């Protein structure tokens, strides 16, 4: 659905988002003076230990800001909004909602590269040197809508997905507020061959120590990488391709060496890799990956 000519400042907005990076654009809209009539976020879930349910980061931010919140997408049609803003909402928006309420999305990639759920992670794994944010039309297809505006930034060789998402969220918030202030123009169709950013599961994050060191380092930068050590799960939080300092431990990879910098043994806290290695009876490599 194409958007109608947009006023310089929409009278009323609905915001749809869920994780922490989505909080940045939400707060930016409020700070810019926009009337956010409703926030739609995922239902409360069990988070962390103890089994207690807690709100999503976006829902908590909305409550802190005194905004109305719901987990029902159809409620977006009940508040008289003339535009919806979507940032990492995590659910497809049904056609009947899009037919009544035009929406824009902040997508964390340079489309049509990395359409889908995990664009930041896939960009890192692929070794992309640049990424960015696209302000785009929300339509029924998966991230297929036209582009209103975009901004780019480099991906550093050691940037983690969490660090990159934080930078992209700030960049996307600036792009959104600027475009709403001047009025949305005509979107430009995406050009190029699409690639798809399928979500990573736990199995995808297991480290293959026969892989090149660069590939292992990229996987660790994504977040959640793990291996086994004598049958116990070991999370690997940080690695280095050069000598990682006195807290790092050198281990073999498929084409040389990589340095473990920060790890988390099963049932314990995160710690420097050297502290973990010092507590072992044998060499680190004896049980790594087994």
N, C-alpha and C positions, 0 to 999 in steps of 0.2 A: 504494500500500500504506500503510495507516495504521500508526502506530507503536504498539507495546504500551506499557502504563504504564511510564514511565521511572523508574529509580532516581534519587536525587538526584545520584549520580555514577556514570555508566556504568562498568562494570568494565574494559572494554577498547574502544578506539576504533581505527578505520581512518581515515586522512586522505587525501583525494584532491584534489590541486591541482597547479598548474604555475608560473604567473608570480610575479613579485616580490610583488604584493599578497597572495598566498596565504600567504606566509611569516609574515606578522603573526599571523593566527589560529593557525597551527601552533605558533609559539613560545608564544603565549598559553595554548594547551592544555597544553603541557608545563610551563610555569611555574605553572599552576593545579593541577598534580599529577595530571593525567589520564594514564592508561596508553595511549600511542599505540603499538599493537602493530605497525603497518605503515603506511608512506606509499606511496601510488601516484601516480606522476607520469608525464609524457610521456617517451618515450625521449630519450636524448642526441641533440643536433642540432648541425649546424655553425652556429656563432654568431660573428659578427664576421669579421675578416679572417684569412687564413691557412688557411682550410679545416679547422681543427681542430674536433673535436666536443667539446662540453662539456655538463654536466648542466643541467637546468632549475634556476631559483632554488630551487624547493621541494625538489628532490632534493639540492642542495648543502646546504641548511639542515638537512635530515634527516640527512645524513651527519655534519654538524658536531655534531648533537645525539646522535649515536650510535644513530639509529633505523634499523630495517630498511626498505629501499626496493625497489620493483619497478615495472615499467612494464606489468604484466599485471593487468587489473582483476579477473579471476577469483581472483587470489591473496588478495583481500580476504576470501574465504570460508574461508580456511585457518588463520586465526590466533585463532579463538574470540572475535571481536569481537561486541559486541551493538549497535553503532551505527557508521555511517559518517558522516563530515563532509566535505562537498564545497565547495570554494571555487575557482571559475575553473579547473576541471579541464581543460576543452577537448575532452572526448569524451563522447558519450552512454553512459550506463551501461545495459547490456542487462537485459531484464526478469528473466532467471533470477537475476541477482545481487541485484536489488531485492527479489525474492521471498524471498530467504534473509536478507538483511541490510538492515534499515531504515536510511534515510539522511536527513540534513538538509543543506540547502544554504544558504550565505550568498550572496544575490543582490544585486547593487549597483543596485537600483532599487526603486520603490514599486509593486509588482505590483498589477494586471496591466499597468501601463504599462511598456513596454520589456522584454518577454520576449525572450530570445535572447542573442547573442554579444557585442553592443557596446552595453550599456545606458548606460554613462557617456558615450560619444561621441554617441549619439543624443539624450540629454538635453540636452547642450550645443548640438548643432546645432538642436534644436527651440526653444531659448531657454527651457527649463524653469527656473523660479526655485527649485525645491526638488527634492531627491532623497533617497535614504536606503538602508537595507539591510533586507532581509526575511530572517528565519530561517524556512525553509519546508521542507515535505516534498518529497523527491525522488520523482517518479513517472515513468511512461513518457512522458507528454506534456512538451512543451518549456516548462519553468517554469510548470506549471499547478497545482502542489501547493498545499495549504492553508498558511496562515501561522501560525506559532507566536508570533512577535513581530516588531516593527519599530522602527526608530529613524530619524529624519529629520534632515536638515541643509540649509542654504541653499546655492545655487550662486551664487557671486559673479560679477560681470560680466566679470572677467578670469581666473577660475579655469581652469586647464588640466585636461585629462583626467588627466594624470599626478598633479597635485596633488589632484584630487578623489578619484581611486582610493586614494591614500595615506590620506586622511581617512576614506574609507568602509571601508578595511581595518581601521583602528584601531577605528572604531565597530562594525563587524561582529564583531571579536574580543571586544570588551566584551559585546556582546549575546549571543554564543554562550556565553561562559564563565558569564555570569549565569544564563542559562536552563538550562544543564546543572547548575549548582549547586542550583537550586531544583526541578529536575525539569520536563521538558517537559509542558505541558498538552495540551488538545485544540486542534488546528489549526482556524483559521477559513477557510472558503472565500474565494477571491479575489472581489472585487466590482468591477464596472465593465467598460468596453469595453477589451479587450486591444489593445495596440500592440506592434509587433515591431521589435527592434533588430538589423537585419541587419548583418552584418559589412561594414566599409568596405574597398574595395580601392584600389589606387593611383590608378585613374582617378577615383574619388570624391573624392580629395584634391587634385586639380588646381584651382588657384584660377581662378575666372572673374572677371576684373577689371570686367566689366559688372554684377556683382551688387552689391547694397547693401553699404556698408562693414561694417555689423553682421554680415551673413552671412559675409563674408570673415574677419572677426575670430573668429567662432565656429569656422570651419573651421580656422584656425590654432591655436586653443586645443585642438582635438582632438588635434593632433600629426601630423606627417608631411606637412603641406601643402606643395605645391610649385607652381612655375610655370616658365616658360622665359624665358631672356633671350638674345636673339641665338642661339637654337638650343641653348643649354646649360641644363642643369637647375639651378634655384635653389631650395633649400629655404628656407621661411620659418618661422622658429621662434617669433618673437614680433612682434605688431603692437599698435598702440594706436589707439583711436578719438579720443583727444585728442592734443595735441602731445606727442610721445614723448620730448622732451629732445634734447640736442645730438647724441646718437648716432643719432637717428631720421631717416628720410627720408620726406617726404610724396609720396604717389603717388595718382593719381585712382582712384576707385571709381565704381560705377554711380550713386550719389546724392551724391557729394561727394568727400571725401578720407579716406584712411587712412594711418597712419604705419607704415612698416617699422622695426622696432626691432632685430631680430637675424635674420641670414640665414646661409646656407651655400652658397657657390658650388660648382659641381660640382668634385670632386677637392680641395677645400680645407676648412679648419676652419670652425667657426662663428665669426661675427664681428659686431660692431656694423654695422648697415646703413650708417651714414655712412662707415665705413672701406671697405666694399665700394664704395660709390658714388664715393668719392674716387679710386679706382683705375680708373674707367671713362673712356674717351675722350670719350663723349658723355653726354647726359642719361639718367638711369635709365629714364625712360618711353619712350625711343626704341625699345628692344628688348624691353620687358616683355610677357610673354605671347606672344612670337614666337620 
